[in-house]
Amino acid sequence: MMKVKQFNVCLLFAVLAQQTLFAAAYANPTGATIVNGQVNFSQPDATTLQISSSPGAIINWQDFNISPQEMTRFVQGSAASAILNRVVGGNASQILGQLQSNGKVFLINPNGLVIGQDAVIDTAAFIGSTLNISDQDFLNGRMHFEGEGAADLDNQGYIHAGKNGDILLIAPNITNSGVLEVDGGNILLAAGQSITIASLDDANISFEVQAAENTVTNLGQLIANNGAANMFAGTLTHSGSVSANGITTDAAGNIRLVATGTNWIEGDVIATGNQGGDIQLLGAQVGLDGNAVIDASGTNGGGQILIGGDYQGQGNVMTARASYVGEDVQIRADALDNGDGGKVIVWADESTRMYGSISATGGALSGDGGFVETSGAWFDLGTNVPDVSASNGEGGTWLIDPNNIDIVSGTGANIIGGPIFTSNGQPAILDVGQIKIAMDSGSNVEVRTGTAAPNDEAGNITWGAGVNLDLDDVANQSLTLSAHNDVNISGTITRQGGISQGVDLIIIADSDGDNAGGFNLSNTASLDLSFGGFAGSLDVSAGGNIVLDGAINAAGGSITLNTTGGSISQALSASTNANDLVLTSSGNVDFLGSNSFTNLNALVNNGSNLRLINSGPLTIDVINAIGGAVRLNNTGDVNQGGAIGGLVAASLDITTTGGDVSLFDSRNDLDSILASATEVGGGSLFFNYRDVDDLTVLELIVNNNSSSPSSSFADITTGGD
């Protein structure tokens, strides 16, 4: 059983009969009852109370105050030692002077704790709380605090913890307008009725806040040199500054500001160092406004900034319903000298209003650009474009991820102008000029739709007619349009000079894989992806139909069209230009426009048909249309590559004008063939088949002369099966 000894601190100083000394003693803590451990009291001078204690000492006080010009000093065995001070009287504690210790100091007062503007607390670690901790939890090292009706905590002074020491402020409501500073330790402000801290050494601190209305208001400074800073509350307001700077080679700051309700930030949050730190600003509603600076840059690599959630709203990170970033807010996760830019996420399950500036650039000497995602079920984007460029590396990626998105010329709004965390439910609007700015600066751009919010939008991307993306200064970058449902393009991509090189356009329709999304290129659309001898490419993946009515230029590059649940069709008025054409379809393929490609790779489902028109010499790498019909009309020679596979179909109808047909692959497998080769000065047909006995030759025509298989100008051989 614990032995409890009670002392009146004033009586210890009775030999100092002067009235001023009694007044000084009274102003320092009074009415001590020793609950555990060895404790000795002394007064080195008229204004100082010194308390020496063994590790794990517990003192219950009637009052714990320190007046201006006075000091209370705890002398402990080491920085690892701890003493628990609990106020059992009815008054709040007012720390207006100095509190010092070479060890850890717990100060618990359910009546309230005020640390004055001129106060200084300098200890190995400091835990101030208006929630109680039991004696047994303290002795066992269990950081569990609770208490109904506890008062608030207000710090206006300076609190410092020594090397690797922590500062914890715990209460139902916390206001900090002073300065909190640690050297390698943690700063934690946790507001609630019941809080359990599993570990301060783990970046993912476990905590419990039972009352959503509990608040943390930070107007001051949190400085975590080589350490971490965390604020948890029901409602969090930050207009001061938080910095967790990693000064040494392998140290980086970590900062978490988490609210179960609204997290409102108007101050600076800095986690810089050799490698950028980790900043998480989370809540049900997250707002950044004023001149706030959020910086996780690093000399040799950018860090991570999560606002409202992680990538695509995934993982174990809390997600916001709404996120807002004001136009004067700066968000940075840059690599300054070397290394890659960092990761910046601005996410909301429902609405995102992103008006500020974001950068995640590569190092000035070396390194690639980073990754930026600005996403919400509905979102509104201002005029600022994220910068993921790299002066001596490859550009990074900007991902936009709402539910529906319209790409337009000019700006538009989709969230009503009342409370900043509301949306009117209309499709999100993206100015094509912002895509241009991002790509001209060296960034890859990615636009995605999702279904995060409860609404009836289908998840389409629509690029309107007359909306032109002019890419004059693009060097081997990509634009990705990924939709939950359809991707519809009626606008244009043009190239007029500058340093333009090839552009890779990636289309993903039906990103959830339910075969409901298709790709539609209207007759007003024109995609100029290659420029000045530099090849571009178009890569389309769809769950439904792919319909091409417009023009595609990928000269020297490739066009890949893949549908898992639909067909591929091209209008007679449409056109394509590419080196390679790759077609994969679960249904029929009708490629009937003005086409020019040199290599063909086509796979269609059993029983589906392939019809294709092309101009120029053509090499067939593989055509697989088991049970279906293949009809090919080409201007120029037709050959086989032989590397991938043969030509397999129920029937082949092939016509070439101005060239020969030479299908020499022994893996060719057809039931019937009709072929025509017309060329000035002659023409020839050469076929090699897997089993000539199963082949029905309907007609072979060379220069308008019909022939049987034995004619001298038409040659058929067998592969030997």
C-alpha positions in Angstrom: 0.0 0.0 0.0 1.2 3.5 -0.8 2.2 5.6 2.2 0.7 9.1 2.0 2.6 11.9 3.8 1.1 15.4 4.0 3.1 18.6 4.2 2.3 22.2 4.4 5.1 23.7 2.2 4.9 27.0 4.1 5.8 25.3 7.4 9.0 24.0 5.9 10.1 27.6 5.6 8.9 28.7 9.0 12.4 29.5 10.1 12.3 32.2 7.5 10.0 34.4 9.4 10.1 37.3 7.1 6.6 38.1 5.7 8.0 38.4 2.1 9.3 34.8 2.3 6.0 33.5 3.4 4.3 35.4 0.6 6.8 33.9 -1.9 6.3 30.4 -0.6 2.5 30.8 -0.8 2.7 31.9 -4.5 4.6 28.7 -5.4 2.7 25.4 -5.1 1.2 24.7 -1.7 -0.5 22.0 0.3 1.6 19.0 -0.7 0.6 15.4 0.0 3.2 12.8 -1.0 1.4 9.8 -2.5 4.4 7.9 -3.8 8.2 8.0 -3.8 10.7 10.1 -1.9 10.2 13.9 -2.0 12.2 16.6 -0.4 11.4 20.4 -0.4 13.8 23.3 -0.1 14.0 27.0 -0.8 17.5 28.0 -2.2 16.4 31.6 -2.3 13.4 33.8 -1.6 11.7 33.2 -5.0 12.6 29.6 -5.7 10.9 26.3 -4.5 13.1 23.3 -5.2 11.6 19.8 -5.1 13.9 16.7 -5.2 12.2 13.4 -6.0 12.8 9.8 -6.7 11.6 8.3 -10.0 7.8 7.8 -10.2 7.1 10.3 -7.4 3.4 11.4 -7.0 2.3 14.6 -5.2 -1.2 15.8 -4.7 -1.3 19.6 -4.2 -4.0 21.9 -2.8 -2.8 24.6 -5.2 -0.2 24.7 -7.9 0.7 28.3 -9.0 3.8 30.1 -9.9 3.8 33.9 -9.6 5.8 36.2 -11.9 9.5 36.4 -10.9 9.2 33.1 -9.1 10.5 29.6 -9.9 9.5 26.0 -9.1 12.3 23.6 -9.8 12.0 19.7 -9.8 15.3 17.9 -9.4 15.1 14.3 -10.6 17.4 11.4 -11.1 17.6 11.8 -14.9 15.8 12.9 -18.0 14.0 9.6 -17.9 12.6 10.2 -14.4 9.0 11.5 -14.0 7.0 13.1 -11.3 3.2 13.4 -11.2 1.7 16.6 -9.8 -2.0 16.6 -9.3 -4.1 19.5 -8.0 -6.9 18.3 -5.7 -8.0 21.7 -4.5 -10.7 23.7 -6.2 -8.6 26.4 -8.0 -7.2 26.5 -11.5 -3.4 26.6 -11.9 -1.7 29.8 -13.1 1.9 29.4 -14.2 3.1 33.0 -14.5 6.8 32.4 -13.6 9.3 29.6 -14.3 8.9 25.9 -14.0 12.2 23.9 -14.5 13.2 20.3 -14.3 15.9 17.9 -15.6 13.2 15.2 -15.8 9.6 14.7 -16.9 6.9 16.8 -15.2 3.2 15.9 -15.2 0.9 18.7 -14.1 -2.8 17.7 -13.7 -5.5 20.1 -12.7 -9.2 19.4 -13.6 -10.0 23.0 -12.6 -8.0 24.5 -15.5 -4.4 25.3 -16.4 -3.2 28.7 -17.6 0.4 29.4 -18.6 0.9 33.1 -18.8 2.5 35.2 -21.5 5.8 35.7 -19.7 5.9 32.1 -18.2 8.7 29.7 -19.1 8.5 26.0 -18.7 11.8 24.2 -19.4 11.9 20.5 -18.6 13.1 17.2 -20.1 9.4 16.7 -20.9 6.2 18.4 -20.0 2.7 16.9 -19.8 0.0 19.4 -18.9 -3.6 18.2 -18.6 -7.0 19.0 -17.2 -8.0 15.4 -17.7 -6.9 13.0 -14.9 -4.4 10.2 -15.1 -4.6 7.5 -12.4 -1.7 6.8 -10.2 -1.5 3.2 -11.5 -1.5 4.3 -15.1 1.2 6.8 -14.4 3.4 4.3 -12.7 2.8 1.7 -15.4 3.7 4.2 -18.2 0.1 4.1 -19.6 -0.9 7.4 -21.1 -4.6 7.3 -20.5 -6.4 10.6 -19.5 -10.1 11.0 -18.8 -12.4 13.2 -16.7 -15.9 14.6 -17.0 -16.4 18.3 -16.6 -12.7 19.1 -16.9 -11.8 22.8 -17.5 -9.8 24.2 -20.4 -6.0 24.7 -20.9 -4.6 27.9 -22.2 -0.9 28.4 -23.0 0.4 31.9 -23.7 4.0 31.3 -22.6 7.1 29.4 -23.7 7.3 25.7 -23.1 10.6 23.8 -24.0 11.4 20.1 -23.7 15.0 18.9 -23.7 16.7 16.5 -26.1 14.2 13.8 -27.3 11.6 15.1 -24.8 7.9 15.6 -25.5 5.3 18.3 -24.8 1.8 17.1 -24.3 -1.2 19.4 -23.7 -4.4 17.6 -23.0 -7.9 19.1 -22.2 -11.4 19.3 -23.5 -10.4 22.6 -25.1 -6.9 23.9 -25.7 -5.7 27.3 -26.8 -2.1 27.9 -27.6 -0.9 31.5 -28.4 2.6 30.9 -27.0 5.6 28.8 -28.2 6.1 25.1 -27.8 9.5 23.8 -28.8 11.1 20.3 -28.7 14.5 19.0 -29.8 13.9 15.6 -31.4 10.8 14.9 -29.4 7.0 15.2 -30.1 4.5 18.0 -29.6 0.9 16.8 -29.0 -2.2 18.9 -28.5 -5.1 16.6 -27.9 -8.6 17.9 -27.1 -11.3 15.5 -25.8 -12.9 13.9 -22.8 -11.0 10.6 -22.9 -7.7 10.2 -24.7 -5.3 7.3 -24.9 -1.8 7.7 -26.4 -0.4 4.4 -27.4 3.0 5.6 -28.5 4.7 8.9 -29.1 7.5 7.2 -31.0 5.2 6.0 -33.7 4.2 8.5 -36.4 0.7 6.9 -36.3 -0.2 7.9 -32.8 -3.3 6.2 -31.5 -5.7 8.5 -29.8 -9.3 8.6 -28.8 -11.4 11.8 -28.8 -14.9 11.0 -27.5 -16.5 14.5 -27.9 -16.6 16.0 -31.4 -17.1 19.5 -30.1 -13.8 19.6 -28.3 -11.4 22.2 -29.8 -7.8 23.0 -30.3 -7.0 26.6 -31.3 -3.4 27.3 -32.1 -2.5 31.0 -32.5 1.1 30.5 -31.6 4.1 28.5 -32.7 4.9 24.8 -32.5 8.5 24.1 -33.2 9.6 20.4 -33.4 13.3 20.4 -34.4 14.0 16.9 -35.8 10.7 15.9 -34.2 7.0 15.7 -34.8 4.0 17.9 -34.1 0.4 16.6 -33.8 -2.9 18.3 -33.0 -6.1 16.2 -32.5 -9.5 17.7 -31.8 -13.2 17.7 -32.6 -12.7 21.2 -34.2 -9.2 22.5 -34.9 -8.2 26.1 -35.8 -4.6 26.9 -36.7 -3.5 30.4 -37.5 -0.1 30.3 -36.0 2.8 28.3 -37.2 3.9 24.6 -36.9 7.3 23.5 -37.9 8.9 20.1 -37.7 12.3 20.5 -39.4 14.7 17.7 -40.0 18.1 19.3 -39.6 20.3 16.2 -39.6 21.0 13.9 -42.6 18.4 11.3 -41.7 15.8 13.2 -39.7 12.6 14.7 -41.1 9.6 16.3 -39.5 6.2 14.8 -39.2 3.1 16.9 -38.5 -0.5 15.8 -38.1 -3.4 18.2 -37.5 -6.5 16.1 -37.2 -10.1 17.1 -36.4 -13.1 14.9 -36.2 -15.1 18.0 -37.3 -13.7 21.1 -39.0 -9.9 21.6 -39.3 -9.3 25.3 -40.2 -5.8 26.4 -41.0 -4.6 29.9 -41.7 -1.1 29.6 -40.3 2.1 28.0 -41.5 2.9 24.3 -41.3 6.5 23.5 -42.1 8.2 20.1 -42.2 11.5 20.7 -44.1 14.9 19.1 -43.9 17.4 17.1 -45.9 14.4 15.0 -46.9 11.0 16.6 -46.8 8.8 15.6 -43.9 5.2 14.2 -43.6 2.3 16.6 -43.1 -1.2 15.4 -42.7 -4.1 17.9 -42.4 -7.2 15.9 -41.8 -10.8 16.3 -40.7 -14.4 16.0 -41.8 -14.0 19.5 -43.3 -10.5 20.8 -44.0 -10.0 24.4 -44.9 -6.7 26.3 -45.7 -7.0 30.0 -46.1 -5.3 33.3 -45.6 -1.5 33.3 -46.4 -1.0 29.8 -45.0 2.2 28.0 -46.2 2.3 24.2 -46.1 5.9 23.1 -46.8 7.4 19.7 -46.9 10.3 20.4 -49.1 13.7 18.8 -48.7 17.3 19.5 -49.9 17.5 16.0 -51.4 13.8 15.1 -52.0 10.3 16.4 -51.4 8.1 15.0 -48.7 4.4 14.2 -48.4 1.5 16.5 -47.8 -2.0 14.9 -47.3 -4.9 17.3 -47.1 -8.3 15.7 -46.6 -7.0 12.1 -47.4 -4.5 10.0 -49.2 -4.3 8.9 -52.9 -7.7 8.3 -54.3 -9.1 8.4 -50.8 -7.6 5.0 -50.1 -5.6 3.6 -47.2 -6.1 4.1 -43.5 -5.9 7.9 -43.6 -9.1 9.7 -42.5 -10.9 11.3 -45.5 -12.7 14.7 -45.5 -16.2 15.2 -46.8 -15.1 18.6 -48.1 -11.7 20.4 -48.6 -11.0 24.0 -49.4 -7.7 25.7 -50.3 -7.8 29.5 -50.6 -6.1 31.3 -53.5 -3.2 32.8 -51.4 -2.3 29.4 -49.9 1.0 27.9 -50.9 1.6 24.2 -50.7 5.1 22.9 -51.4 6.8 19.5 -51.5 9.8 20.3 -53.7 13.2 18.7 -54.0 15.5 21.7 -53.7 18.9 20.5 -54.9 18.7 16.8 -55.8 16.0 14.1 -55.8 12.4 13.8 -56.9 9.6 16.1 -56.0 7.3 14.8 -53.3 3.6 13.9 -53.1 0.7 16.3 -52.5 -2.9 15.1 -52.1 -5.9 17.4 -51.8 -8.9 15.1 -51.5 -12.5 15.1 -50.4 -15.2 12.5 -50.7 -17.7 15.1 -51.8 -16.5 18.5 -52.7 -13.1 20.1 -53.3 -12.4 23.7 -53.9 -8.7 24.1 -54.9 -7.6 27.7 -55.6 -4.1 27.9 -54.1 -0.7 27.0 -55.5 0.9 23.6 -55.3 4.4 22.6 -56.3 6.3 19.2 -56.2 9.2 20.0 -58.4 12.4 17.9 -59.0 15.7 19.1 -57.7 17.5 21.9 -59.5 20.6 19.7 -60.1 18.9 16.3 -60.7 15.6 14.5 -60.0 12.1 14.1 -61.5 8.9 16.0 -60.7 6.6 14.6 -58.1 3.0 13.7 -57.8 0.0 15.9 -57.2 -3.7 14.9 -56.9 -6.5 17.4 -56.6 -9.7 15.3 -56.3 -13.3 15.4 -55.1 -16.6 14.0 -56.2 -17.3 17.5 -57.3 -14.6 20.1 -57.4 -13.8 23.6 -58.5 -10.3 24.6 -59.6 -9.0 28.1 -59.7 -6.5 29.6 -62.1 -3.4 28.1 -60.3 -1.9 25.0 -61.9 0.2 22.5 -59.9 3.9 22.6 -60.8 5.5 19.1 -61.0 8.2 20.1 -63.4 11.9 19.2 -63.3 14.7 21.3 -64.7 17.0 18.3 -65.0 14.7 15.3 -65.1 11.3 14.1 -66.2 8.1 16.0 -65.3 5.9 14.5 -62.7 2.1 13.9 -62.7 -1.0 15.9 -61.8 -4.1 13.8 -61.1 -7.6 15.2 -61.0 -10.3 12.9 -59.8 -13.9 14.1 -59.5 -17.1 12.2 -60.3 -18.1 13.9 -63.6 -15.8 16.4 -65.3 -16.3 18.7 -68.2 -13.2 20.0 -70.0 -14.0 23.5 -71.3 -12.5 26.7 -72.5 -12.7 29.2 -69.7 -13.6 28.8 -66.1 -16.7 27.7 -64.4 -18.0 26.9 -60.9 -19.9 24.0 -59.6 -20.1 24.7 -55.9 -22.5 27.3 -54.5 -20.9 30.4 -53.0 -22.4 30.2 -49.5 -20.7 28.1 -46.9 -17.4 27.0 -48.4 -18.0 23.3 -47.7 -21.1 22.8 -49.9 -21.6 21.7 -53.5 -24.5 22.2 -55.9 -23.9 18.7 -57.5 -23.2 19.8 -61.0 -20.3 18.2 -63.0 -16.9 19.5 -62.2 -15.4 21.9 -64.6 -11.7 22.0 -65.8 -10.3 24.7 -67.9 -8.3 23.3 -70.8 -5.9 26.1 -70.3 -4.9 24.7 -67.0 -3.9 21.4 -68.7 -1.9 23.4 -71.2 0.0 25.3 -68.5 0.8 22.1 -66.6 2.0 20.2 -69.6 4.0 23.2 -71.0 5.8 23.3 -67.7 6.9 19.7 -68.1 4.1 17.9 -66.1 2.2 14.8 -67.0 -1.5 15.3 -66.4 -4.1 12.8 -65.3 -7.8 13.4 -65.0 -9.9 10.7 -63.4 -13.5 10.4 -62.4 -14.8 8.4 -59.4 -17.9 7.6 -57.5 -16.9 8.7 -54.0 -20.0 10.7 -53.2 -23.7 9.7 -53.0 -25.0 11.1 -56.3 -26.4 10.0 -59.6 -23.6 11.1 -61.9 -22.2 8.4 -64.1 -18.6 9.3 -63.9 -18.0 10.7 -67.4 -15.2 12.8 -68.8 -16.5 15.2 -71.6 -14.2 17.3 -73.7 -16.5 19.8 -75.4 -16.6 20.7 -79.1 -14.5 23.7 -80.0 -12.2 23.2 -76.9 -8.7 23.2 -78.1 -5.6 22.0 -76.2 -2.6 23.8 -77.9 0.6 22.0 -76.9 3.5 24.0 -78.3 6.1 23.2 -75.6 5.7 19.6 -74.8 8.5 17.1 -74.7 7.5 13.4 -74.4 4.7 13.9 -71.8 1.4 12.2 -71.3 -2.2 13.2 -70.8 -4.4 10.5 -69.2 -8.2 10.7 -69.1 -9.6 7.9 -66.9 -13.3 7.7 -66.4 -15.5 5.4 -64.3 -17.9 5.5 -67.3 -17.5 7.2 -70.7 -14.8 9.4 -72.2 -16.2 11.7 -74.8 -14.0 13.9 -76.9 -15.3 16.5 -79.3 -12.5 19.0 -79.0 -9.0 19.1 -80.5 -5.3 18.8 -79.7 -3.1 20.9 -81.9 0.6 21.5 -82.3 2.0 24.7 -83.8 5.7 24.7 -83.0 7.8 25.6 -80.0 9.8 22.6 -78.6 6.9 20.2 -79.2 7.6 16.5 -79.4 5.4 13.5 -79.2 2.5 13.3 -76.8 1.0 10.1 -75.3 -2.8 10.3 -74.9 -4.1 7.6 -72.6 -7.8 6.9 -72.5 -9.3 4.6 -69.9 -13.1 4.3 -70.1 -14.7 2.0 -67.6 -12.0 2.2 -64.9 -14.1 0.0 -62.6 -14.1 -2.8 -65.1 -17.9 -3.4 -65.3 -17.9 -3.1 -69.2 -20.2 -0.1 -69.1 -17.8 2.7 -70.2 -16.9 3.5 -73.8 -14.8 5.9 -75.8 -16.3 8.3 -78.3 -14.3 10.5 -80.6 -16.8 12.8 -82.4 -16.5 14.1 -86.0 -15.5 17.5 -84.7 -12.5 16.0 -82.8 -8.9 16.0 -84.0 -6.0 14.7 -82.0 -2.5 15.7 -83.2 -0.2 13.7 -81.1 3.0 13.6 -83.3 5.1 16.6 -84.3 8.3 17.3 -86.2 9.3 13.7 -86.6 8.7 12.9 -82.9 6.2 10.1 -82.5 3.1 10.3 -80.3 0.7 7.6 -79.3 -3.0 6.9 -78.4 -3.8 4.1 -76.0 -7.5 3.4 -75.4 -8.9 0.9 -73.0 -12.6 0.6 -72.7 -15.2 -1.7 -71.2 -17.8 -0.8 -73.9 -17.8 0.4 -77.5 -15.0 2.4 -79.1 -16.4 4.8 -81.7 -14.1 6.9 -83.9 -15.6 9.6 -86.0 -12.7 12.1 -85.8 -9.1 12.3 -86.9 -6.0 10.9 -85.1 -2.4 11.7 -86.0 0.2 9.5 -84.3 2.6 9.4 -87.2 5.6 7.2 -86.4 3.9 6.1 -83.2 1.1 3.7 -82.3 -2.7 3.5 -81.9 -3.9 0.9 -79.4 -7.6 0.2 -79.1 -8.8 -2.4 -76.6 -12.4 -3.1 -75.5 -13.3 -6.0 -73.2 -17.1 -5.7 -73.6 -17.9 -4.0 -76.8 -16.9 -3.4 -80.5 -14.7 -1.0 -82.4 -16.1 1.1 -85.2 -14.7 3.9 -87.4 -16.7 6.0 -89.7 -15.9 6.4 -93.3 -15.1 10.1 -92.7 -12.7 9.4 -89.9 -8.9 9.1 -90.3 -5.8 7.6 -88.5 -2.1 7.9 -89.1 0.3 5.7 -87.2 3.1 3.3 -87.5 1.4 0.5 -85.5 -2.3 -0.3 -85.1 -3.2 -2.7 -82.3 -6.8 -3.8 -82.0 -8.3 -6.0 -79.3 -12.1 -6.4 -79.3 -14.7 -8.7 -77.8 -17.0 -7.7 -80.7 -16.8 -6.8 -84.4 -14.1 -4.3 -85.6 -15.0 -2.0 -88.5 -12.1 0.2 -89.3 -13.3 1.9 -92.5 -12.0 5.4 -92.6 -8.9 7.0 -94.3 -6.1 5.1 -92.5 -2.4 4.9 -92.9 -0.4 2.4 -90.7 2.3 0.0 -91.5 1.9 -2.8 -88.8 -1.3 -4.5 -87.8 -2.0 -6.6 -84.7 -5.6 -7.6 -84.3 -7.4 -9.9 -81.9 -11.2 -10.3 -81.9 -13.4 -12.7 -80.0 -14.5 -16.0 -81.5 -17.1 -15.4 -84.1 -16.5 -11.7 -84.4 -15.5 -10.0 -87.7 -12.7 -7.7 -88.7 -13.1 -5.1 -91.6 -10.2 -2.8 -92.2 -9.2 -0.2 -94.9 -5.6 1.0 -95.1 -3.3 3.0 -97.4 0.3 2.1 -97.7 2.5 -1.0 -97.3 1.2 -3.1 -94.5 2.8 -5.8 -92.3 0.4 -8.1 -90.5 1.9 -9.2 -87.2 -1.1 -11.3 -86.2 -4.8 -11.5 -86.9 -6.8 -13.8 -84.7 -10.5 -13.9 -85.6 -11.4 -17.5 -85.0 -14.8 -18.3 -86.5 -15.1 -14.8 -87.9 -14.6 -13.1 -91.2 -11.6 -10.9 -92.1 -11.9 -8.3 -94.8 -8.9 -6.2 -95.6 -8.7 -3.5 -98.3 -5.2 -2.1 -98.7 -3.3 0.2 -101.0 0.2 -1.2 -101.3 2.0 -4.4 -100.4 0.6 -6.7 -97.7 3.1 -8.9 -95.9 3.3 -10.9 -92.6 5.8 -10.2 -89.8 5.9 -13.7 -88.5 7.1 -12.9 -85.0 3.8 -13.0 -83.2 1.4 -15.4 -85.0 -0.4 -16.1 -88.2 -3.7 -15.1 -89.7 -6.6 -17.2 -88.2 -10.2 -16.8 -89.3 -13.1 -18.5 -90.9 -12.7 -16.5 -94.1 -10.4 -14.0 -95.6 -11.3 -11.4 -98.2 -8.2 -9.4 -99.0 -7.7 -6.8 -101.7 -4.6 -4.8 -102.4 -4.2 -2.1 -105.0 -0.8 -1.1 -106.2 1.0 -4.0 -104.4 1.5 -7.7 -103.8 0.0 -10.0 -101.2 2.5 -12.2 -99.4 1.0 -14.1 -96.5 3.9 -16.6 -95.9 3.3 -17.6 -92.2 2.8 -21.4 -91.9 0.5 -20.7 -88.9 -2.2 -19.2 -91.2 -5.4 -21.1 -90.7 -8.5 -20.2 -92.9 -11.6 -22.0 -94.1 -11.9 -19.9 -97.2 -10.1 -17.1 -99.1 -10.9 -14.5 -101.7 -8.0 -12.4 -102.7 -7.1 -9.7 -105.2 -3.8 -8.0 -106.1 -3.6 -5.2 -108.6 -0.4 -3.5 -109.5 0.8 -1.7 -112.7 3.2 -3.9 -114.4 2.2 -7.0 -112.5 1.1 -8.3 -109.1 1.3 -11.5 -107.1 -0.4 -13.4 -104.5 1.5 -15.8 -102.2 -0.2 -17.8 -99.4 1.1 -20.3 -96.9 -1.4 -22.2 -94.8 -1.4 -24.6 -91.9 -3.6 -27.1 -93.7 -4.3 -26.4 -97.4 -6.7 -29.4 -97.6 -9.2 -27.5 -95.4 -9.0 -24.4 -97.5 -11.7 -23.4 -99.9 -10.4 -20.9 -102.5 -13.3 -18.8 -103.7 -11.4 -16.6 -106.1 -7.9 -15.3 -106.7 -7.5 -12.2 -108.9 -4.3 -10.7 -110.1 -4.5 -7.6 -112.2 -8.1 -8.2 -112.8 -7.4 -11.8 -114.0 -9.2 -14.5 -112.2 -7.4 -17.7 -111.4 -7.5 -21.1 -109.7 -4.9 -22.0 -107.1 -2.7 -23.7 -109.7 -2.2 -20.6 -111.9 1.3 -19.4 -112.3 0.7 -16.0 -110.9 -1.0 -17.3 -107.7 1.0 -19.6 -105.4 -0.4 -21.5 -102.4 1.7 -23.8 -100.2 0.9 -25.7 -97.0 2.6 -25.7 -93.6 2.3 -29.5 -93.4 -0.5 -30.4 -91.0 
